[in-house]
């Protein structure tokens, strides 16, 4: 009896294999994997005691009993068992094959999907499948994420990607499983497909749209720049209602920057009233909030900027040592100094003096800590901006205090940039003091080989006065090989892995007669 059952089973398996061979539609390798990533039985694979499940006219989907084959082929990917007896199978449809047509199963809260797979193309059981429970020897494939029923309100990730496009402002690839709000998905698709879309078209969700992604944020900025005052007013009304969310949002802060840049003077005052309602110091130290403050300093009128910087009293050093706050202080120095210089140029010395006094507290903190700030990763930037932008009296005050320690700064990791700024923006006397440090007692050879000091030597060759460059070149071309322990400076520099860059720069800026002396 058992022998007859075995013969019948073998015949059944042979028929199954023939059916599979008739329905194979993908090219596959000898290992049984198609180029599309699905599994199909290899031509030399002999199935003896397994159960095949396939659909006529479509790629065969297989279920293997692990107890029958000691080394079974890899399982299908993806295959999920449905508790109601349905085998929800997902696969990539190949060109030339339409989606399988089969009646859909009843909706059930335990349906599953895979986030990386396409939508389900087939519902229902394959021919030959049964509703029998899976035994302990069969393999279960568990899903990663459940499909939410239509009435579920569970949160979903808000992710979409932005791509550059010549015709549209941004191209958004949307996934409805990852967008929290269907209205938002429709709005994103609308602004992408309609180059003439305005803020009026997305009224009610403007701030939500501004926080979604880069493409949506750019659309908001575009409309604030190109739109009418009425459209900007609509954007400002929405922004004021969501100020807390926009100020420190990765994308939302750009909407506020756009309002400061393109809004009217009245709109800017209203925005600043809302900013003062926040913790301004905390905003200055925030990665995104500091950008809004910097844009406000750059775009506000002189009276409004003067009012804003009063918030920074007794906090200058804390700001300078912060990776975000130091940018706010740099912007204050740049803008307030520009106001003062403009007033002086317009023959208004009283206003120029008043504006300089308003930012004197920043200069005082820099001067009293100039050495420590010049050797600080963020502080050196602020010192450079003070040398570059401050009015003459304040700049000279910073330079005089800095020159007392410039020998240490020349060889410092960050201080060398401050010394280079002195060579670019300082007076001739300050440049001469730096040159003397580089050339006295044959120090040029050692400093040119130094990792940081070599940058200062190159800066003299680029920004120095003609006679300063000449002095550096003379020092480099010294040849004392006729003396005991002598050497040719330029040869020694050329052989050094760092100093050879100094030689290249010297040859580059030298005149034709001087170049001949190098060779």
C-alpha positions as CSV (number, residue, x, y, z in Angstrom):
1,X,0.0,0.0,0.0
2,X,2.8,2.5,1.0
3,X,4.7,1.5,-2.2
4,X,1.6,2.3,-4.4
5,X,1.2,5.7,-2.6
6,X,4.9,6.5,-3.2
7,X,4.5,5.7,-6.9
8,X,1.5,7.9,-7.1
9,X,3.3,10.7,-5.3
10,X,6.3,10.4,-7.8
11,X,3.9,10.6,-10.7
12,X,2.3,13.7,-9.2
13,X,5.7,15.3,-8.7
14,X,6.7,14.5,-12.3
15,X,3.5,16.2,-13.5
16,X,4.3,19.2,-11.3
17,X,7.8,19.5,-12.7
18,X,6.5,19.3,-16.3
19,X,4.0,22.1,-15.5
20,X,6.7,24.2,-14.1
21,X,8.9,23.6,-17.1
22,X,6.1,24.7,-19.4
23,X,5.4,27.9,-17.5
24,X,9.0,29.2,-17.0
25,X,9.2,32.7,-18.4
26,X,12.5,34.1,-17.0
27,X,16.0,33.3,-18.0
28,X,17.8,31.8,-15.1
29,X,21.3,30.8,-14.2
30,X,22.5,27.3,-13.4
31,X,22.1,28.1,-9.7
32,X,18.4,28.6,-10.1
33,X,18.3,32.4,-9.7
34,X,16.9,34.6,-12.4
35,X,18.3,38.0,-13.3
36,X,15.4,39.6,-11.6
37,X,16.3,38.1,-8.2
38,X,13.6,35.5,-7.9
39,X,14.2,31.7,-7.4
40,X,13.4,29.2,-10.1
41,X,14.4,25.5,-10.2
42,X,17.7,24.8,-12.0
43,X,17.6,22.6,-15.0
44,X,19.7,19.9,-13.3
45,X,17.6,19.9,-10.1
46,X,15.7,16.7,-9.4
47,X,12.8,17.1,-7.0
48,X,11.8,13.9,-5.4
49,X,9.5,14.6,-2.5
50,X,8.6,18.3,-2.5
51,X,5.3,20.1,-3.1
52,X,5.2,22.6,-5.9
53,X,2.8,25.5,-6.1
54,X,2.6,27.3,-9.4
55,X,0.2,29.4,-11.5
56,X,-0.4,28.7,-15.1
57,X,0.9,31.6,-17.3
58,X,2.8,33.2,-14.5
59,X,6.2,32.8,-12.8
60,X,6.1,29.7,-10.7
61,X,6.0,30.2,-6.9
62,X,7.4,27.3,-5.0
63,X,6.9,26.1,-1.5
64,X,9.4,23.5,-0.2
65,X,9.1,21.0,2.7
66,X,12.4,21.2,4.5
67,X,12.0,17.8,6.0
68,X,12.2,16.1,2.6
69,X,15.4,17.5,1.2
70,X,18.7,17.6,3.3
71,X,20.0,20.6,1.3
72,X,17.0,22.5,0.0
73,X,17.4,25.4,-2.3
74,X,17.1,28.9,-0.9
75,X,13.5,29.9,-0.1
76,X,11.5,32.2,-2.3
77,X,11.9,35.9,-1.8
78,X,9.5,37.2,-0.7
79,X,6.9,34.6,0.4
80,X,4.5,35.2,3.3
81,X,2.0,32.8,4.7
82,X,-1.5,34.2,5.3
83,X,-3.4,32.8,8.3
84,X,-6.6,32.5,6.3
85,X,-4.9,30.2,3.8
86,X,-3.9,32.9,1.3
87,X,-0.4,33.0,0.0
88,X,0.3,36.7,-0.5
89,X,3.2,36.6,-3.0
90,X,5.1,39.6,-4.3
91,X,7.5,39.7,-7.2
92,X,8.8,42.1,-9.8
93,X,6.8,41.8,-13.0
94,X,9.0,41.4,-16.0
95,X,8.3,43.3,-19.3
96,X,5.7,41.6,-21.4
97,X,3.7,40.1,-18.5
98,X,0.5,41.6,-17.3
99,X,-0.5,41.5,-13.6
100,X,-2.1,38.2,-12.7
101,X,-5.8,38.3,-12.6
102,X,-7.4,36.5,-9.6
103,X,-10.2,37.3,-7.1
104,X,-8.9,39.3,-4.2
105,X,-9.2,37.8,-0.7
106,X,-11.4,39.4,1.9
107,X,-9.8,42.4,3.8
108,X,-8.1,41.3,6.9
109,X,-6.1,43.2,9.5
110,X,-3.2,40.8,9.3
111,X,-2.3,41.3,5.7
112,X,1.3,42.1,5.3
113,X,3.7,43.9,2.9
114,X,7.4,44.3,2.6
115,X,8.6,48.0,2.5
116,X,11.1,47.3,-0.3
117,X,8.8,45.2,-2.5
118,X,6.3,46.5,-5.1
119,X,2.6,46.4,-4.5
120,X,1.0,43.0,-4.2
121,X,0.2,41.7,-7.7
122,X,-1.5,38.4,-6.8
123,X,-4.1,37.5,-4.2
124,X,-5.5,34.1,-3.5
125,X,-4.0,30.7,-3.2
126,X,-2.0,29.0,-5.9
127,X,-3.2,25.8,-7.4
128,X,-2.4,22.9,-5.2
129,X,-2.2,24.9,-2.0
130,X,-4.3,23.8,1.0
131,X,-5.5,25.4,4.2
132,X,-3.8,22.8,6.3
133,X,-1.8,24.2,9.2
134,X,1.9,24.3,8.7
135,X,3.8,21.7,10.7
136,X,7.0,22.1,12.7
137,X,9.2,21.0,9.8
138,X,8.0,23.7,7.4
139,X,9.6,27.1,7.3
140,X,7.7,30.2,8.2
141,X,8.6,33.6,6.6
142,X,7.5,36.4,8.8
143,X,6.7,39.9,7.4
144,X,8.5,43.0,8.4
145,X,5.7,45.6,8.6
146,X,1.9,45.2,8.7
147,X,-0.3,46.9,6.2
148,X,-2.5,49.4,8.1
149,X,-6.3,49.0,7.6
150,X,-8.0,51.9,5.8
151,X,-9.4,53.4,9.0
152,X,-6.1,53.2,10.9
153,X,-4.5,56.4,12.1
154,X,-1.0,55.1,13.0
155,X,1.8,57.5,12.3
156,X,3.9,56.8,9.2
157,X,7.3,58.1,8.2
158,X,7.4,61.3,6.2
159,X,10.1,60.7,3.6
160,X,10.4,61.7,0.0
161,X,13.4,62.5,-2.2
162,X,14.2,65.6,-4.1
163,X,15.8,65.7,-7.6
164,X,17.0,68.6,-9.7
165,X,14.8,69.3,-12.7
166,X,15.3,71.8,-15.5
167,X,11.6,72.4,-16.1
168,X,10.2,72.2,-12.6
169,X,11.4,73.6,-9.3
170,X,11.8,70.2,-7.8
171,X,10.8,66.6,-8.6
172,X,9.4,64.6,-5.7
173,X,9.2,60.9,-5.6
174,X,6.3,60.1,-3.2
175,X,5.5,56.8,-1.5
176,X,2.0,56.8,-0.1
177,X,3.0,54.3,2.6
178,X,5.5,56.9,4.0
179,X,3.5,60.1,3.8
180,X,1.5,60.8,7.0
181,X,-1.2,62.9,5.4
182,X,-2.8,62.1,2.0
183,X,-3.5,65.8,1.6
184,X,0.2,66.6,2.0
185,X,1.1,64.0,-0.7
186,X,-1.4,65.6,-3.0
187,X,0.0,69.1,-2.3
188,X,3.5,67.9,-3.0
189,X,2.5,66.4,-6.2
190,X,0.6,69.5,-7.2
191,X,3.4,72.0,-6.6
192,X,5.8,69.7,-8.5
193,X,3.5,69.4,-11.5
194,X,2.5,73.0,-11.7
195,X,5.3,75.5,-12.3
196,X,2.8,78.3,-11.7
197,X,1.6,77.1,-8.4
198,X,1.4,79.7,-5.6
199,X,1.0,79.8,-1.9
200,X,-2.7,80.4,-2.4
201,X,-3.0,77.0,-3.8
202,X,-1.7,75.4,-0.6
203,X,-3.3,77.7,1.9
204,X,-3.8,76.0,5.2
205,X,-0.8,73.7,4.9
206,X,1.9,76.2,4.0
207,X,4.0,75.7,7.1
208,X,3.5,71.9,7.0
209,X,4.7,71.9,3.4
210,X,7.7,74.0,4.3
211,X,8.9,71.4,6.8
212,X,8.5,68.3,4.6
213,X,11.7,68.2,2.5
214,X,14.1,70.3,0.5
215,X,12.0,70.4,-2.7
216,X,8.9,71.7,-0.8
217,X,11.1,74.2,1.1
218,X,12.6,75.5,-2.2
219,X,9.1,76.0,-3.6
220,X,8.1,78.2,-0.5
221,X,11.3,80.2,-0.9
222,X,10.7,80.7,-4.6
223,X,7.2,82.0,-4.0
224,X,8.4,84.4,-1.3
225,X,10.9,85.7,-3.8
226,X,8.7,85.9,-6.9
227,X,5.2,86.3,-5.4
228,X,3.3,89.5,-4.7
229,X,3.2,91.2,-1.4
230,X,-0.2,89.7,-0.8
231,X,1.2,86.2,-1.3
232,X,4.1,87.0,1.1
233,X,1.6,88.3,3.6
234,X,-0.2,85.0,3.4
235,X,3.1,83.2,4.1
236,X,4.0,85.5,7.0
237,X,0.6,84.9,8.6
238,X,1.1,81.1,8.4
239,X,4.7,81.5,9.7
240,X,3.7,83.6,12.7
241,X,1.2,80.9,13.7
242,X,3.9,78.2,13.6
243,X,7.0,80.2,14.7
244,X,8.0,77.6,17.3
245,X,8.0,74.8,14.8
246,X,9.8,76.7,12.0
247,X,12.6,78.4,13.9
248,X,14.6,75.2,14.6
249,X,13.3,73.0,11.8
250,X,15.8,71.6,9.3
251,X,13.8,72.9,6.3
252,X,11.3,75.3,8.0
253,X,13.9,77.8,9.0
254,X,14.4,78.7,5.3
255,X,10.9,80.0,5.1
256,X,11.6,82.5,7.9
257,X,14.9,83.4,6.1
258,X,12.9,84.1,3.0
259,X,10.5,86.3,4.8
260,X,13.3,88.4,6.3
261,X,15.0,88.7,2.9
262,X,12.0,89.4,0.7
263,X,9.4,90.7,3.1
264,X,8.4,94.4,3.6
265,X,9.8,96.4,6.5
266,X,6.5,96.1,8.4
267,X,6.6,92.3,7.9
268,X,10.2,92.1,9.3
269,X,9.2,94.1,12.4
270,X,6.3,91.7,13.1
271,X,8.7,88.7,12.6
272,X,11.2,90.2,15.0
273,X,8.4,90.8,17.6
274,X,7.8,87.0,17.3
275,X,11.5,86.2,17.6
276,X,11.8,88.3,20.8
277,X,9.0,86.2,22.2
278,X,11.4,83.2,22.0
279,X,14.7,82.6,23.8
280,X,17.0,84.6,21.5
281,X,20.2,83.2,23.1
282,X,19.1,79.6,22.7
283,X,18.2,80.3,19.0
284,X,21.7,81.8,18.5
285,X,23.2,78.5,19.8
286,X,21.0,76.3,17.7
287,X,22.1,74.8,14.4
288,X,19.1,76.1,12.5
289,X,17.9,78.9,14.7
290,X,21.3,80.7,14.3
291,X,20.7,80.9,10.6
292,X,17.5,82.8,11.1
293,X,19.2,85.2,13.4
294,X,22.1,85.8,10.9
295,X,19.6,86.4,8.1
296,X,17.7,88.9,10.3
297,X,21.0,90.8,11.2
298,X,21.8,91.0,7.5
299,X,18.4,92.1,6.3
300,X,17.1,94.4,9.1
301,X,17.5,98.1,9.2
302,X,20.2,99.7,11.3
303,X,17.9,100.5,14.3
304,X,16.5,97.0,14.4
305,X,20.0,95.4,14.3
306,X,21.2,97.7,17.1
307,X,18.2,96.5,19.2
308,X,18.9,92.9,18.4
309,X,22.6,92.9,19.4
310,X,21.8,94.3,22.8
311,X,20.6,90.7,23.6
312,X,24.2,89.5,23.3
313,X,25.7,91.6,26.1
314,X,27.8,89.4,28.5
315,X,27.3,86.4,26.2
316,X,30.0,87.2,23.5
317,X,32.6,84.7,24.7
318,X,30.0,81.9,25.1
319,X,28.8,82.6,21.5
320,X,32.4,82.7,20.2
321,X,33.3,79.3,21.6
322,X,30.1,77.7,20.2
323,X,30.1,76.1,16.8
324,X,26.8,77.9,15.9
325,X,27.0,81.1,18.0
326,X,30.3,82.2,16.6
327,X,28.6,82.8,13.2
328,X,26.2,85.2,14.9
329,X,29.1,87.3,16.3
330,X,30.8,87.3,12.9
331,X,27.7,88.6,11.3
332,X,27.3,91.3,14.0
333,X,30.9,92.5,13.4
334,X,30.4,92.6,9.6
335,X,27.0,94.3,9.5
336,X,27.5,96.9,12.3
337,X,31.0,97.9,10.9
338,X,29.4,98.3,7.5
339,X,26.7,100.6,9.0
340,X,29.4,102.7,10.7
341,X,31.6,102.9,7.5
342,X,28.6,103.9,5.5
343,X,27.7,106.7,7.9
344,X,31.2,108.0,7.9
345,X,31.2,107.9,4.1
346,X,28.0,110.0,4.1
347,X,29.6,112.7,6.3
348,X,27.8,111.7,9.4
349,X,30.6,111.1,11.9
350,X,28.3,111.3,14.9
351,X,26.2,108.4,13.7
352,X,29.4,106.4,12.7
353,X,30.8,106.9,16.2
354,X,27.5,105.9,17.8
355,X,27.3,102.7,15.8
356,X,30.9,101.8,16.6
357,X,30.2,102.3,20.3
358,X,27.2,100.0,20.1
359,X,29.4,97.0,19.1
360,X,32.3,98.0,21.3
361,X,31.4,95.4,23.9
362,X,32.2,92.7,21.2
363,X,35.6,94.3,20.4
364,X,36.5,94.6,24.1
365,X,35.9,90.9,24.7
366,X,38.1,90.0,21.7
367,X,40.9,92.3,22.7
368,X,41.0,91.0,26.3
369,X,41.2,87.4,25.1
370,X,42.9,87.8,21.7
371,X,45.6,85.1,22.2
372,X,43.3,82.4,23.5
373,X,40.7,83.2,20.8
374,X,43.3,83.3,18.1
375,X,44.3,79.7,18.9
376,X,40.7,78.5,19.2
377,X,39.0,76.6,16.4
378,X,36.0,79.0,16.3
379,X,37.6,82.0,18.0
380,X,40.1,82.5,15.3
381,X,37.3,83.1,12.8
382,X,35.9,86.0,14.9
383,X,39.4,87.6,15.3
384,X,39.8,87.4,11.5
385,X,36.4,89.1,10.9
386,X,37.4,91.9,13.4
387,X,40.7,92.5,11.5
388,X,38.9,92.4,8.2
389,X,35.7,94.5,8.9
390,X,36.1,96.7,12.0
391,X,36.6,100.5,11.6
392,X,40.2,101.6,11.9
393,X,40.3,102.4,15.6
394,X,38.8,99.1,16.6
395,X,40.9,97.1,14.1
396,X,44.1,98.7,15.3
397,X,43.1,97.9,18.9
398,X,42.8,94.3,18.0
399,X,46.0,94.3,16.0
400,X,48.2,95.9,18.7
401,X,47.2,93.3,21.2
402,X,47.6,90.5,18.8
403,X,51.1,91.5,17.7
404,X,52.4,91.0,21.2
405,X,51.9,87.2,20.7
406,X,52.2,86.8,17.0
407,X,55.3,84.7,17.2
408,X,53.3,82.0,18.9
409,X,50.4,82.4,16.5
410,X,52.7,81.8,13.4
411,X,53.3,78.2,14.4
412,X,49.8,77.5,15.8
413,X,47.2,75.3,14.1
414,X,44.6,78.1,14.1
415,X,46.7,81.2,14.9
416,X,48.5,81.0,11.6
417,X,45.2,82.0,9.9
418,X,45.0,85.1,12.1
419,X,48.6,86.1,11.1
420,X,47.7,85.6,7.4
421,X,44.8,88.0,7.9
422,X,47.2,90.6,9.3
423,X,49.3,90.3,6.2
424,X,46.2,90.8,4.0
425,X,44.4,93.5,6.0
426,X,46.9,95.0,8.4
427,X,49.0,98.1,8.1
428,X,52.5,98.1,6.6
429,X,54.0,98.3,10.1
430,X,52.2,95.1,11.2
431,X,53.3,93.4,8.0
432,X,56.9,94.4,8.7
433,X,56.7,93.0,12.2
434,X,55.5,89.6,10.8
435,X,58.3,89.6,8.1
436,X,60.9,90.2,10.7
437,X,59.7,87.2,12.7
438,X,60.0,85.0,9.6
439,X,63.5,86.1,8.5
440,X,65.5,86.9,11.6
441,X,68.4,84.7,12.5
442,X,67.8,82.4,9.5
443,X,64.4,81.3,10.8
444,X,63.0,81.1,7.3
445,X,64.4,77.7,6.6
446,X,62.8,76.1,9.8
447,X,59.5,78.0,9.5
448,X,59.1,77.1,5.8
449,X,59.4,73.4,6.8
450,X,56.8,73.9,9.5
451,X,53.3,72.5,8.7
452,X,51.5,75.7,9.8
453,X,54.2,78.4,9.6
454,X,54.8,77.6,5.9
455,X,51.3,79.0,5.2
456,X,52.4,82.3,6.7
457,X,55.5,82.4,4.5
458,X,53.4,81.7,1.4
459,X,51.0,84.5,2.5
460,X,53.9,87.0,2.5
461,X,54.7,86.0,-1.0
462,X,51.1,86.6,-2.1
463,X,49.9,89.6,0.0
464,X,53.2,91.3,1.1
465,X,54.6,94.5,-0.3
466,X,57.1,94.2,-3.1
467,X,60.0,94.8,-0.8
468,X,58.7,92.2,1.6
469,X,58.6,89.7,-1.2
470,X,62.1,90.6,-2.2
471,X,63.4,90.0,1.2
472,X,61.8,86.6,1.4
473,X,63.3,85.6,-2.0
474,X,66.8,86.8,-0.9
475,X,66.6,84.7,2.2
476,X,65.6,81.7,0.1
477,X,68.4,82.1,-2.4
478,X,71.2,82.3,0.2
479,X,74.0,79.9,-0.5
480,X,76.6,79.3,2.3
481,X,77.9,75.9,1.0
482,X,81.4,77.5,0.8
483,X,81.5,77.9,4.6
484,X,81.8,75.2,7.3
485,X,78.3,73.8,7.8
486,X,76.9,75.9,5.0
487,X,74.0,75.0,2.8
488,X,71.9,76.3,-0.1
489,X,68.6,77.3,1.4
490,X,66.4,76.8,-1.7
491,X,67.8,73.3,-2.3
492,X,67.1,72.3,1.2
493,X,63.6,73.7,0.9
494,X,62.9,72.0,-2.4
495,X,63.8,68.6,-0.9
496,X,61.4,69.0,2.0
497,X,57.8,67.6,1.7
498,X,56.3,70.8,3.1
499,X,58.7,73.5,2.1
500,X,58.7,72.6,-1.5
501,X,55.3,74.3,-1.8
502,X,56.9,77.5,-0.6
503,X,59.5,77.2,-3.3
504,X,56.8,76.6,-6.0
505,X,54.9,79.7,-4.8
506,X,58.2,81.8,-4.8
507,X,58.9,80.7,-8.4
508,X,55.3,81.5,-9.4
509,X,55.3,85.1,-8.1
510,X,59.0,86.0,-9.0
511,X,60.0,88.1,-12.0
512,X,61.8,86.7,-14.9
513,X,65.3,87.7,-13.7
514,X,64.6,86.2,-10.2
515,X,63.3,82.9,-11.7
516,X,66.7,82.4,-13.4
517,X,68.4,82.5,-10.0
518,X,66.3,79.5,-8.8
519,X,67.7,77.4,-11.6
